[in-house]
Amino acid sequence: MRSIKVGTRKSQLAMTQTKMVVQRLKECHPEVDFELVPYKTQGDRLVHVSLQTIGGKGVFVKEIEQALLNKDIDIAIHSLKDVPSILVDGCTIGAIPEREDVRDCLIFREEGMTLETLPQGAVVGTSSIRRQVQLQSLRNDLQFKPLRGNIDSRIRKLQEGECDAIVLAAAGLKRIGYLDQSPSLNLEFLDPHTFIPAVSQGALAVECREDDEEVLNLLAAIHDQEVENCIQLERSFLSLMNADCTFPVGAHAQYIDGHYHLETMLADAKDRCLYVALSSKDGSDLPKLALEQLMEKGALTDKWWEA
């Protein structure tokens, strides 16, 4: 077995996630050497520009995918929510490990605050349209300020008073140990049944070349088939709209007691959040049915976010 070169973004979270996956691979394949190859992607360089402006979530993976195709690296590890629903030709997702917490959480500048007790007109830092419209549906008085950057910089901006609260994914906070290291952090976890997370939130993807059978066999040891089945429902729902998760859309699938459950959210032209929750034993019909029911409620009548 050759030495495996592992592509990853340079951010603290990306490096931490990559090292976690590599450690699992080493446990399964102690005879294999792994070498980390960090990249600074377009999405990392242009931190002051909205993702919608620079091309959506794909800006975090395109350059690393090209390195895969060029055979500069053998695998790439991404946050799956950053991966477009349609991969570039020649690449495939070789493994999806166990999923972390899917929830979003609010972090408040002042101790004791909650979403309910935030002052009238409080400023919430987030660049996610999905998060904005769902928070507006709960508190229509809130103001929003664009916020990008790594977890540390976002929390620092909060503590410096740039906003009253920020929204982050619980998975990232857990993976880099922020919840352990910062017990005094003023947090409120948002219920994923009423505040629908981003497609694939909390999941990681290990991408490789689709013709690299040696690597595909190696990755099979850390693959979680049940997680993949649920992720596929979420990503299918997204791809039906030819969208990425910079859109005002959320989806969360689970397999419970022999049935697949899919909860979805899509905003309409008036920023109203429309919700549909469905379940079936097979699950394959759920993305299409969910989208049809959302459209019956008024979604996708005007793609205001493309204006």
N, C-alpha and C positions, 0 to 999 in steps of 0.2 A: 504493500500500500504506500502510495506516495505521500509526501507532506502536503497538507491541505492549507491553502491560503484563504483566509476569512476576511471578506470585505465588510466594513462597518463605518457608520458616521463617527465623527470625532467627539460628539457631545458626551457628557458624563453619563447620561441615561443610556445612549446607544452603546457605549463601551461596556457599561455594567450589564446590559441585557445580553450583549454578545458574549461576554465572559461567562455568564450563567449558562448559555446554550453550549458553549465550547466545553465547559466543565462536565456537562451531561454527556456530551459526545466522547470525552476522554474516559469517563467512567464505563461507557459501553465499548469503547475501542482504545484501550490503553496502549496499543502498539502504534497508534497514529499520532503524528506530530501536527500541531495546528499553529499557524502563524497569523496574527492579526495584522490587517492592512487597513489603516484608517483613511477616510476620505472626508473632505469638506465639500458638501454638495452645494448646488445653487441655492437651495432652500436655507442652508446654514449661512451662506454668505450674505444674502439679501434679507436680513432679519427685520429691516424697517419697512419692508414692502409686503402688502397682503398676499396671501397664497393665491387668492383669486386672480390677482394681477399678474403674477409670475408663472401661472400655469397649473395651479392646484397642487394636490399632495404629491403628484409624481415627481416634483422637483427634488424630493428627498431620496429618490431611488434611481433616477435615470442614469446618472454618471456611474453609479455602482453597477447597474445592469450592463452598461457598456464595457466596464472592466471585466465582467463575467464573460461577455461575448468575445472579448479580446484575449481571454484566457490569462489575464493578469491575476485573477483570483479564481478560486474554485467554488466557493459558496459566499452568499451574502446574507446578512441577518438584518431584518427590518422590523419595525413596528408594523404589523399587518395593515393597520388603518391608513398607513402612508402609501400602500401599494395599490396602484390602479387596478380596477376590476378586470382589465384586459392586459396581460403581460406582453412584453415585446417578444417577437418571434425568436425562438431558440432558447428561451428561459422558461423555467417551471418552478413551482413551489414544491420543494422536495420534502419538507416537513413542517408541521405546525405543532409545536409542543403544547403542554398543558397551559390553559388560559389563566390569566391573573384576574383580579377584581375588575369588573366591567364598569363600575360606577364612576360618575363625575363627582367631584366634591368642591364645595365652596371653602375658601380660606379667608378669614376675616381679619382686618387690621386690629380691631378692638376686641378684647376678651369678652366672652359672654354673648357675642352677637350671633344671630341666626338669620336665615333668609327672611323669616317673618318679622324680626325686630330691627332689620336694617332701617336707618332713617329714610324718610321720604326723599326721593331723588338721589339716593346713594349711587355712587359710581362703581360699576363692576368692570374689571379688566378681563376682556376676552376678545379674540379675533374670530371666534367660531360663530357663524350665523346660526347653526343648530342650537348652540347654547344660548345665544341671545334671544331667539324667538321663544324658546321654552321658558326662560326666566321671565320674559315679558308676559307670557301667559299666566304666570304666577304672581308677578308684581309689575304692573304696567307703568309704574312711576319710575322704575330704575333707569339710570343712564349707563351707557356703555362706552368704554374706551378701548381701542385696539391694543392688543398686548401679545407680542411674540418674544421669542428668546427661550433660553433653557430654564429649567425649574428654579434654580438659584436666583437668576436675574429677575424672574417674575415675582418671586417672593420678596426679593429686595425692593423692587419697585412698590410693592404693597406696603412694606414696612416704612418706606420713605414717604408715604402719604399720597402716592399718585392715584390711588383708588381706595375704596372702602372694602372691597372684596375682589378676589380673583377666582376663576374656575380652572381646575386642573383635573386630569385623569388620576383616579386613585391608584391605578396600576403603576404608573411611573413613580409616584411618591413611595409606594411600597418597595419597588425594586431597588431604588437607590438608598433605602433605609431611612427616609425622611421621617416616617411615622415613628420609628424607634428612637431616632436621634433628637427629635423635636416634640417631646410630649406636650409642650406648652403651645403648640400650634393650634390656632382657633379654627377648628374644622367642623363642617357639616356634610355628611355624605348624602347624596341625592338619590332617592329611590329610583332604581332603574325601570320600574314598572310605570312610573309617572313622568320621569325625566329620562327619555330614551337615549342611550349612549350612541356614540358614533359606530358605524359599521366596523366590525372587527376590533373594537376597542378592547384592550387588555390582552390581545393575542400577538404572537410573534410569528414571522414567516422566515423560513430558511430557504433561500432561492438558489438555484443552481442551473447549469445547462441541461436541457432536456435529454440530450444524448449521452450524458455522463453516467453510465450505468453503475460504475464503481462508487461514485459519490451518492447516487440515489439509494443504493443498497446500504451504505453507511448511515444515511440520514433516517432510514426507516426505523432505526432503533429508538428514536426520540419522538416519533410521530404519534399524535393522539387522534385517532380516527373519529371519535365522537365530537371533538372540538372542530375538526375539519368539516364534518357534516353540518354543524350549526353555522359555522362561518360561511359555508357555501350558500346557505339560504340567505344570509344577510347580504353577501356580495352579489348574489343573483338579483335580489331586490334592487340594489344600487345600479347594476348594469342595465336593468330594464329601462332606466331613465337616461342611460348614457351619461351618467353623472359620476362625480367623485364625492368624497365626504367633506368637501368645502361647501357643498350644497346644504340647504336647511332640511336635512334628512337624518333620521336615526333608525336603527334596527337592532334588535337583540333577539337571538334565537337560543332556545334551550331544549334539551331532550329530557323529558320528565315522565316517568311511569309509562314508557312505551309510546309516547306521543311527542311530536315536535311542536313547539310553541314559538310563534313569531310575533313580536310586538314591534310596531312601526310608527314613525311620526314623519309627517311631511308638512311644511308650511305652505299656505296658499298665498295669493297675491297681496292679501291684506295683513300678512304676518300672523295670521291665526294658525295655531298648531292643530293639525288634524291627526287623529290617532286611530289605528286599527290593530286589533289583536286577534289572531287566528291560531287554530291548532288542527293537526291531523296526524294520523299514524305514519303515513309515508313522508309527508313534509314537502315533497317536490312541487306541489301545486301552490304552496303558501305565498311565495313572492309575487306571483302573478295575481292571485286573488287579493292580496293586500293592496297592491297598486290599483287594481280596478276599483276597490271599495274606497280608497283615498280619492281617486278621481271623481267618483260619484259624489263625494263630499265637497268637491270643489278644488282639489289640488291639481296643479299643472295646467290650470287654465291660462296662466300668464307667467312665463319664466322671468319674474321680476329681477332675480339675482343675476341674470345674464345681461341686464341692461347696462 
